[in-house]
Amino acid sequence: SFQNDSVVAGGGAIEMELSKYLRDYSRTIPGKQQLLIGAYAKALEIIPRQLCDNAGFDATNILNKLRAKHAQVGPDGSP
């Protein structure tokens, strides 16, 4: 069977962007709130991870690519 593991916007993109935003925000606040927000950010990645698993892809590899792509794009969508 043919599989293509290229990254395209779609399922899980919003959750990955929210996760990135929350991770970045959690680094700006002290105490236990930082841990809670970081945990929520990590939990949001379950959605794209499950989509990868369901499609038969290597979820770790795909999520790493997604994180890299989201790190390259600014908050207004520009590179």
RAJOMO-V658768 format. One record per helix or strand of 3 or more residues. SS is the DSSP state (h for helix, s for strand). FROM is the first residue (numbers start at 0). TO is the last residue. If there is no record, write none. Layout:
SS;FROM;TO
SS;FROM;TO
This chain:
h;12;25
h;31;54
h;58;71
